[in-house]
Amino acid sequence: TTMFRKFRLVLLGVLCICTLLYLSKKLIYPGSSDVTYIPIGKGGFFRDAKVSVNPVDDGKVTLEDIFISVRTSRKFHESRIDPIVKTWFNLAREQTYIFTDGDDDKLNETTGGHVINTHCEQDYNRSHLSCKTGTVYDTYLASGKKWWCRFDDDNYVNPRRVVHLVNGYNWTQDICIGKLSVPFFTTDYHGHS
């Protein structure tokens, strides 16, 4: 019976911890249930959810329905962006935009005007990343595309596989496929003035 009591206490403790974690998440992120997080790859903590796979218009998503953004910094244009431009960028040239923190006329010409200077700080901190992501988000909304796929400058993208992947989800729902860069949201960005 001593072993049974210990088991009950451990079980009660686990239930209390789970309840506290659930309640603290709801207090810290009150609107977080509005977005579904789907884990891709290893690492990170995400909610699993059932997602409707039938788009409202019953049409298949094509590459033209996708807005692809690549987030980078001016110092990585040669080492990271040039290889992207020479490889997968050409498979999705019209859909892909490169967001950076510095002007680069040569790269902008090479990409057909698809380089956007966010005019955010040239620093790697939460405020800078929020500013850059906010600019990307505003540009995505203005594009009218169904999907926004955000990549960093060290990611290789297979556009055909991206199209195949997003066709498994309903584009009218708020969905984040992948993993968060940080375990929480930040609200440093408040739109362009």
N, C-alpha and C positions, 0 to 999 in steps of 0.2 A: 504494500500500500504506500510505502514511502516513495517508491519509484513512480507510482501513479500520481501522487501529489506533485512531485517535481515536474512530471510531464504536463499536468494541468497548469501549473504555474508558468512553465515555459510557453505553452500554447496561449495562455491568457496574455502574457507579455508580448508575444508576436502579434496577436490581434490588436492589442493597444497601440503598438508601434505602427502597424498598418493603418489603423484608424487615424492616428495623429498625422501620418504622412499624407493621407488622403485629404484630411481637413486643412492642413497647412498649405497644400498645393492649391486648394480651392480659394484660400484666403489670399495667397500670394499672386496667383494667376486666375482671377475670377472668370475671365472670358476664355480661358484656354480650352474649354470643351468645344469651342467653335471650329477648331482646326483638328483634322485627323492626321496623326503622324504614323507613317508606315516605315518600319526599319528596313534599310537596304544595307547589306554588309554587316561587319562586326562592330561592336562597341556602341555606347550610348544607351539611353533609356527612352523608350517610346511607348505610346499607347497603341495597342492593336485595335483595329476597328473593322467592322464589316463595311465595305464600300460598294455601292451600286456600280456595276460595270457597264450599264447601258446608258450611253449619252442621251440627253433629252431629245436631241434632233435625230437620233438613230444614225447619224453619219459618222464615218470613220475620221479620226483626226489625221491630218496630213502634216508634212513638215511645214507647210505654209501657215498652219495654225499654231505654231510654236515660236515663242520669243526666247532666244538663247542669249544669255549674258555671260561674259567672262570678266571677272573682277581681278584687277591687277594693280600694279604700282609702276610708275615711270621707270624705276630702276630695273624692272624685269622685262622691259620691252624686247631687248635683244635676246636674253637668255631663255625666256619662257614664251613670249608672244610670237616671236619669229617662227619657232618650230610649229606652233599652232596654225599660223597663217599658211605655212608650207604643207600642212597635212589636212586635218579634218575641217578647218575653216572653209576650205573650198567646196566641201560637200554640203555646207549649209550657209553659204555666203550671205544670202539675202536675209536670213533669220538671225544671224549672229552679230552681236555688238560687243565691243570691248570697252569696258569702263575703267578709267585710269585717273590718276591724280596729277597728270602733267601732259602738256601738249607734245605731239609728235607728228609733224606734218607728213613725213615720209610714210609712217605707218598708216596714217589716215588715208593717204593717197592709195597705198597698196590694198587697203581693205575696202576701197570704194566709199569712203566717208563713214565707216562703221566704228570709228573710235570716238568715244565721248569723254571729255574731260569733266569730271565731277566737281572740280574746284574744291575738293575736300582737302584737309591737311595731308601732308606727305608723311604720315606717321602710322604706326600700326598699333592702334588702341581702340577701345570700344566706341568712342565717339567718332573716330575716323571711319571705322567700318560701318557704323550706323548711318553716317552721312552718305557714304558711297552706296550702301544698300538702298537707302531711301531714294537716291537719284535713279538707281536702276529700277526700282519699283514704280516710280512715277513714269519712267519711260515705257515700261511694260504696259501700264494701264493705258497710256496714250496710244499704244500700238493696236489695241483692240484684239489681240491674239487670245486664244483660248488657254494656252499653257505658258507658264514662265519657267524656264529651266536655267538655274543659276549654277555656274561652275567657277572654280578658281583657276588661276593661270597655270597650275601644275596638274590639271586634269586632262586626260585624253577623252574625247567624246566621239561616240559612234552614232551619228544622227539617225540612221535607220533603226538602231536598237532603241533610241530614245522614243521615236515614233511608236514602235512596237510596245514599249513599256507603258506609255501614257494611254494607249488605246485600251488598256485593261482597267481604266478608272473613269469615273464620271467627271468630266472637266467642269461641271457646274457646281461641284462641291469644293469646299476649302480643304485641300490636301497638301501635305508636305511629304514628299518621298525622299528618303535619304536620312541624313543625320544632321543635327544641329551643330553649328560650330561651337556654341557655348550651351551649357545646360539650362539656360533661361533666356527670356526675351529682354531686350533693352529698348528704351523709348527715347533715346537721345535725338532722334530725327523727327522734325516737325514740319516737313515739307519745305519747298522753296519759297522764299519771300518775294 
